[in-house]
Amino acid sequence: MSNPQGKKGNRNTGGGGLTGARSSSGQGMKFARRTASGRYLSLSREDIDMEGELAADYANYTVQIPPTPDNQPMMDGAEPASVAMKAEEQYVSNSLFTGGFNSVTRAHLMDRVIDSDVTHPQMAGAKGARCAMPACDGKVMRNERGEDIDPCECRFKICRDCYLDAQKDGCICPGCKEHYKIGEYADDDPNDVSSGKLHLPGPGGLNNSKSLLARNQNGEFDHNRWLFESSGTYGYGNAFMPKGGMYEDDLDEDGLGGDGGMPDLNQKPFKPLTRKMPMPASIISPYRIFIVIRMFVLIFYLTWRIRNPNMEALWLWGMSIVCELWFAFSWLLDMLPKVNPINRSTDLAVLKEKFETPSPSNPHGRSDLPGLDVFVSTADPEKEPVLTTANTILSILAVDYPVEKLACYVSDDGGALLTFEAMAEAASFANIWVPFCKKHDIEPRNPDSYFSIKGDPTKGKRRSDFVKDRRKVKREYDEFKVRINGLPDSIRRRSDAFNAREDMKMLKHLRETGADPSEQPKVKKATWMADGTHWPGTWAVSAPDHAKGNHAGILQVMLRPPSPDPLYGMHDEEQLIDYSDVDIRLPMLVYMSREKRPGYDHNKKAGAMNALVRCSAVMSNGPFILNFDCDHYINNAQAVREAMCFMMDRGGERICYIQFPQRFEGIDPSDRYANHNTVFFDGNMRALDGLQGPMYVGTGCLFRRFALYGFDPPRTAEYTGWMFKKKKVTTFKQDPESDTQSLKTEDFDAELTAQLVPRRFGNSSAMLASIPVAEFQARPIADHPAILHGRPPGSLTVPRAPLDPPTVAEAVSVISCWYEDKTEWGERVGWIYGSVTEDVVTGYRMHNRGWRSVYWISKRDAFLGTAPINMTDRLHQVLRWATGSVEIFFSRNNAFLASRRLMFLQRVAYLNVGIYPFTSIFLLTYCFIPALSLFSGFFIVQTLNVAFLCYLLTITITLIALGVLEVKWSGIELEDWWRNEQFWLISGTRILLTITTQLS
């Protein structure tokens, strides 16, 4: 029975399409590994597919049985993990994949990734025993715990390549000259039934420690004996599904798990994951009243001003009237979207109950949460210190989210070896840091920030070994910083040594051939990796195919995907810290540097983000994406779970992204330049949350991958007529069975036919096959009739398929510079190109299609980053934002041209984004009016009568009242509000040059 939403099905589809895609473009894929002696060993396609042959040979050694306490149902087509599959995963993680336009995709097997020793078994280049085969220096295959895999009972040490050769040569062990026996592999445990099948053990391989594992004389599972010993029956009421509830927690006040027959999920009371809390009426009602009062006062004031001109100085009167009209219009655009601010709350206990608690649909209690891909982007290690990026990566790897559902992708747009080795060092240190955070519940999980906290570190810690563990980890982190800071010098000295060796080789060759040494050809000054090979990215001394804008695509799996089940540390005195009760698995970590070639527009950061979207879709395909700048780290380990509460709640299928506020550290206490920008993040954005949702403002945003692909939400609303009447619209095809089944790509868009799908997304079959899978896995659980577009409970408890070389090679092809040619990437799909502020445009496009967004302010700041600390950098930031706003105003992304799916007040908010920079023209003009009045002797009004003064007094009082009330409902401090007003005036009078440049 097939599972359309399963990951394995996605891989098979993608793999089938890989050959076709390659043949059409004339590209091939070569696999090789380099030994320590410098010799390359080529690997054939048969080597890569060997595990498929093994599975076919042993297909008759499995037997299907009904669900029992020792055999729980899982994905029907999932094959047991074999030695060959483990070897493939190890091969992928130890290989550096490169490729691109008109070039062959190569997998370079690396003996070493960094100069220091690597111990974690998931990491690339982890140390291990050498192969016992003569003249082979390969590393022995290893399991998840880092122990050597011995395929034969003679314990003969053998590497992955030699093992595959032995399988092709008759399955004979080179050590004992006996046939390999199924069931004696370290990974093929006879009692391991996690795949849904019970394996027949080899001779002497029975395990009688459990009475329920009753077997007959032939070694098969004895169902009669099991029924006798357990007094059980198959079906409802047995040991697998007891009448009184499977667990004590099943007996609650809701009546679940009673004796009244099979529980009906439709009768289960709905527990919301989130709640929307309106502002107190004592604050928001006066706020709205003052807005209305000030609006009418402005109307009366401007009417009076127009009817009473200063005939003695019409030019001065005209200037003031135009400026005041614009100020009133700009104030109205800013205040109207603020009439409905809201607060939100989440319930993590309900999230755990729904998605991580054992139930009939999830008997093992595995996490049913969707996968998450985290993107970190960096471009220049000189401007963006690699130590800061490494700390960001460590905070992501230690986040409180299921390890097997998390993947981190680092985009190095500069292709620098310094960033590559810094990420490898971070992955190595994560072996100590991540379990330490889990063991002692550390906050924040950025090691630099944590060890910089002043105060008592033992506050709130319960374990007696915390002080000892903290001291050891602190010492390891200090050594880690020394290694990171020493990487530039280490890479330079290593490259100089290898380049000198190459010069000596060239000189020796000239002497042997009798050539003139004065005509010695110039040897390229390459940048060398730790294993003694050329770095395929940017060199310190630029060369053809090795420059910042001209290098191949690079992909390296730093940490391979973890096993689906928890892996606890060993209690060993030699270990630095006791992790015997801590899950030591690490999330998958991938280093990516997209291909760059001269003559291609790479679209800066937006292009790098789209390359990450495609690469992750092929490799892990997490239905949700969280993006970070390299200087922002996770400050709240629960933040991701809190965001998932919104996505997995009722109506969550209509949410395109969750925007977190941007918080900063390292700013002076007085915040002279309003770097915290709290008025915008805690005021404007919170107010937009009461409409269609906040704007996307960059780092710290959790996306729905399906929304990034340019599709409409399953259900939306259209606003028509002068009164903006609301009309509900269903965009997906009407199918009574589609609520809990995966759809096809063309089902999401009536205009998108099978022939137009490659035109929109490109020609990668694996990429196209991942789209409906991502849409299905992002749905909330359909555990109640209130969920209109959900998925069955337990559908995401299936372990992900292991990475194989063809999958990684396909990921290399989708990050090539030519992939986006003649597609809609950057136009409709992914991050939108053509603007400096691509984040605002991307969010606008989603809202314009009917999606909603959520603004979440957690009690503990979710993420922290750095901000400009001087006036020059701060003004440069404001100028860049203003430039992007002007670009939006003069493009088709102008809110005047929005569709009917954009709410009126949301349209006003986006209109204000494109208009606010023009206020600087009128502000600067108005600032000159007092000087002009002083020199000319005229004023903006002919006489200072009582009406004029009353209007000014009322406008001022209402402005102050609105400011006080806004401070109350937004939770900001009065000083922050005042600093924001000060910097608004400073920045507003300095962006006129940018506006003038854009208009010209």
C-alpha positions, 0 to 999 in steps of 0.5 A: 500500500502506497503512502502519497505523503511519505518522504520515501515516495517523494525520493523515489519519484525524485530519483526517477526524474533525476536521470531524465533531467540529467540526460536532457541537459547532457550532464553526468555524475561521477563519484570518487574518493581520494585516499591519503596517498593522493589516489582517486578511486572511482565508484560506479552506479552499481556501487551506489545502488548496491543496497537496492540489490541487497534489499531484493535478495533478502525480500523473502526473509520478512513476514507481515504480522498484525499489530502486537505490542512488539510490532507497531504499524508504520509506513508500509513500504519502509525498508529496514536499515541495512549496512549498505544504507548506513554506508551510503549515509556515511559516504554522503556526509563525508563527501563534498559535492560540487557542480554547476553549469556545463560541468560534471557533478562530483562527489569528493570523499574527504578524509578530513574536513578541519585540522582538529579531530572530529569525534561525533559520528554524524559529522563529516570527517569523523575519525574511525578505524581503518579498513583491514583490506590490504592497500586500502586506507578507507575508514570503517563503516560506523553506526549512529553511536560512532561504533564500528559496524562489523557485517560479519561475526568474525569482526573483520574491519571493512570500509564501505567501498570494500564491503560493496565489492565483497557483496558483488563478489559473492557476499563472501567476507574477506576475513573469514572467507564465509558468506555474510549472514542476514541478521548478524549485522549490527543494524539488523537487530532481529528484535528491531521491528521499527520498520513494521516488519519482523525479521527472521533471526540467524542461528543463535540470534533469538532473544528470549528476554521478553515473554511477549516475544514468544516464538515457535521452534522455527524462530517465527512469531507465535501468535497463539502463545502471545495471545495466551500469555497476554490474554489479549485479542486483536482489535479494540480492547487488546493490549494494543488498544485497551478498553480502559485507555492505553495510559493513565492519562487517558482517563480524564474529565473529557471521558476519553478512553472509557468503556463505552466502545471505540472512542469517537474522535468527532466527540472529542472536545476541541482544544485550541493551541492559540488564543486571540486576546483583544486589547482592554476596552478601557484603553482601545476605546478612548484610543479610537475616539481620539483618532476620530476626534483628531481626524475631524479637527484636522478637517475643520482646521485645513478647511479654515486654513484654505478659506482664510489665506494670507493675501500678503504672502500667498507663496508662504501660505501655499507652501504651508497648506501643501505641507499640512495637507500631506502631513494630515494624509500621512498621519491618516495612513499611519493611524487607520491600520492601528484601530484593531491591535490584538494580543495572542497566547499559545498553549505548549501543553496542548501542542505536546498532547496532540503531537507527541503523546502516545495514542492509537494513531501514534503508539510509540509517541513519536513526534507528529510535528512537521519538519522545519528547515532553518536558513542562515545566510552570510556573504562575506566572512570579513564583514560578518565574523565567522564566530558570530555565524558559528554561535548562531548555528549552535543556537539553532542546533540546540533549539527545543524541537524534535531533532529528526524534524530539524535541518539547518542550511548555511548559505555562504554566498561568498564561497569562502573556505573560512566560512566552510571550516568555521561551520565544521568547527561549530558542528564539532563543538555542537557535540558538547554544547547541544547535549549540555543545553538539553541536560541543564535547560540552558537559556540562551543557547548561544554560547557566547551570550550565555557565558557573558551573562552576569549573575548567578549561573546556578539560579534555577538549576537542579542537577548537582553536576551543573557547576562541573559541567559548566566549567568543562563546557566553558573551557571547551568553548574558549578553545573553540573560539581560539580555533575559530579566530585562528582559522584565517592564519591556519588556512593561509599557512596551510595554503602557503605550504601546499603552494610551495610544495607545488612550486618545488614539484614544478621546478623538479619537473623542469630540471628532469625535462631539461627545460629552462628554469627561467621560463618556469610557468606560473603556478596558481596560488590556490587555497587548500582544504585540510585534506590537501586538495583545492578548495572549489570555491573562492580563493584568497588570490582570485583565479578563473573559476575561483573568484567571488562571482565565479565558482562552482556550486558547493554542497557539504552535509556537515551533520548527516540526518539523525536516527529516528529514535533517541540515542542516549550517551554512554556512561563512560569515565573517559567522556567529558560530561555524563550524557547517559540520560540525554539524547545526543543526536544532532540535527542535520547541518548542510553547508551550501554555496550556490554556483556563480558565473559571470554574466548571470544576475544572481539577485543578491540575498533574494537569489541565495534564499531561493537557492536554499529553498530549492536545495532544502526541498530536494534534501529534507523538504521541511514544510516550514522554513525559518530564516535568519541573518547570520548575526541573529540567534535563537534566544528562546528555545521554545520559540519554534514550538510556539510558532508551530501552535499557530500553524497547527491550530484551527485555520492554520492552513491559511497562515503564510508566515509567523513574523517575530519582532526583531530584538537587538543587543549591544545598544547603549542604554539611552538608545539615542538612535532608536535602534530598538525600533520598538514603536514599529515592532510593538506598535505598528506590527501588533496593530497589523496583526488584528487585520490580515497580518504583519508585513514580512520585515526580514530575519526571524520569520517562519514561512509555510513553504507552500506559500513561498511557491506562489500558490493561493491558500485553501480558503480565502476571502475577497472584498468587493464593492464600495463597502468592501463586502466580504465573500468567502472563496475556496481555491483548491479543487472541491473533492470530499476526500481531499481534506485528508489526502495529498493533492497533485500540483495542478490541484492547487492552481486551476491555471497550472497544468502539468506542462506549465509546472516546469515553466514555473518551478524548473525542470527538477523532478525531485523538486516538483515531486516535493511540492504536494508532499510539503503541502500535505505535511504542513496541514493541521491534524484533522482530529476534529470537525472544526479542522476543514483542511487537515491530515490524518493523525500520526501521518508524520511519525514515519522516519525520513528516508536516508540521504543518498548520493543521487539526492545530494547531486540533484540538490547541487543541480538546483543551486546552479546559476542556470536553473532559474532561467525561463522560470518564475523564480523571483517573479512569483515563486520564492523571494521576489526580485527587483527591490532592495527590500525584497522582504516587504515585497515577498510578504505583500505578494502573499497577502495579495493572494489571500494569505494571512500572517501572524505576529508573535511576541513571546514572553522571552525574546525569541531571537536577538541580533545586532544593530547599527551602533553609530549615526552613519550606519543607522542612517544608511539603514534608513536610506536603504529602507527608503530606497526600497519603499520608493521602488515599491511605489513605482512598481506593480507592487504598489498597493493601489494595484492590489487584488480584491483579496487584500483587506482595505486597512491592510491595503492602507498599511502597504500604501503607507510603506510606499508613500512615507519616504516622500514625507521627507520632502514636505518635512524639509520644506516645512522646517524652512518656513520659520526661517522664511517667515523671519526674513520676510516678516510674514506668517502662514496666517494673516492674523493670530485669531482665537480659532487658529489657536484653538485648532492648534491646541486641540490638535496638540492635545489629541496627539499627546493623548494618542501617544500616551494611549499607544504607549499603554496598549503597545507596552513600550516605554515613554522614553522609547516613544520619544526617541522614535519621534526624535529620530523620525525627524532626524532621518526624515530630513536626511533622505531627501537625496535618496528620493530625488535620486529615485525620481530622476 
